[in-house]
């Protein structure tokens, strides 16, 4: 399989086949992000020959006689048929409709058991695609896109150079709804800056409540020296939220969400594991956070953040 640099995927894609179709990010300007700095380029489309070769390799894993004999001799369980493919890269959904269609057709040719195709996407990746193209992509299996919206706070979106206003989240999520393509959101606690955490959470809830994400996955902002945001802090242009303020922000977001969704905090950046179905578990999740806020020590929480090597 062809993989370039560090491979990132959401926790809920753990059982998906990871297929690299892009590497890096087309935007590559978010001030907080360092995920793709190990690459010698900003963005690259994988050669179609590499994509097809990887699909052929995945096909052989479950059908090659020598491979199956090796599995039996090693006492390994026979691999289950691939049901879902997750396209690797920061935002493969940016690709033109025709390119995505070709990739989907290749997937179904070599792996006919595949039922759905997911990937990371930016809000702006949806914009240029027509309603008909989005419906066709859904027919081809695209579903469960993971969109790193980060926040619904316009001030934070502008400062971090996300490249779109909060209302665009509502508009493009609505177009995905119309096409029948489900989606998940990534939220980033701490992105609104010190003293604005709760305000940012409330603004985000106002935006999210106009959409229908299946999952809202939240992470906590960790600032690394190689990020543009670190330089903004050094220049005195931005102040980081305390760890306790991030927890208060997270609680405010949960308390203000009114849509049915699954809320999770997976990943090393989070100080607490929060998982539940909203609105059913809303009060319990908020109470768990309140207990931590009232008993936690800021210095201890800060030391945890400082010791994170990378996300």
C-alpha positions, 0 to 999 in steps of 0.5 A: 500500500502507498502511504505518505507521511503520517496517516490521520483518520478519525477514531471511528474509522478504525475498521475501514480500509485506508486508501491514499488518494491525496496527501497534504491539504489544499488549504494549508493555512489554518494557524493552529494546524501542524498535522501535515508539516512532515510532508515536503509539499502542501498537497499532492494527488496520488497517481491513479496507478498507485490507487489502482495498485493499492486496490488490487493489493487489498483485493488479494489480501482476501482472495490470494491462495498463497496469502490465504494459506499463510493466514491458515498456517499462522492461525490468523482469522480470515479477513472479513470482506471490506465494507467501508473505505476511508480515503486518506488525506486532509481533504480528498473531497476537494477532488473534482466530481469526475475524479471522485467518481473514477475512484469510487468506480475503481473501489467497487470494481476491485472490492465489490463488498464495499458499501460506503466510502468516507473521507475528510472534507473541508466545508469549501470542498462541497461548494463547487459540486452541483446537487446532481453531482452530490447525489451521484456521489452518494449513489456511488457510496460516499457517506459519512464525511468528516468535516473539520469545522472546528467552530461556529464562531466567526471571529475565531474562523477569521483569525485562524484563517479557516477560509469560510464564515460560519454560515457556510457550514449551515449552507453546505451541510444543508446541501449534503443533507439534500443529497443524502450524504451523512457527515460528522463534525470535528470541534476544537475546544480552545480555538476562540481564545482566552476569555471567549471560550463559552461565547465561542461554544454558544455561537458554535451550538447556534450554527450546529443546531441548524445542521444534522451531524451524526457525530460531533467529535471534539478535541482540545487545542494543543499549540506546537512551536512550529505552528503559525498560532504559536508565532501569533502568541509570541507577538501578543496577538492571541492568548490561549484559554486555560485548561479549565476554560476549555472544559467550561467551553466543552460543557457550554457546547454540550448544554446548548446543543439541541440536535440529536447527535453522538458527542465524543471526545476521542484522542490524546488532546482531550483531558476527559473522555466524554461519550454520549447520545444527545439529548438523552445524555446531555445532563449527565455529560454536563454534570461529569464535566462540572465535577471535573471543573470543580476538582481539577488542578490547572497546573496538573492539567497544563502539565499534561498538555505540555507533555503531548508530543504530537496529535 
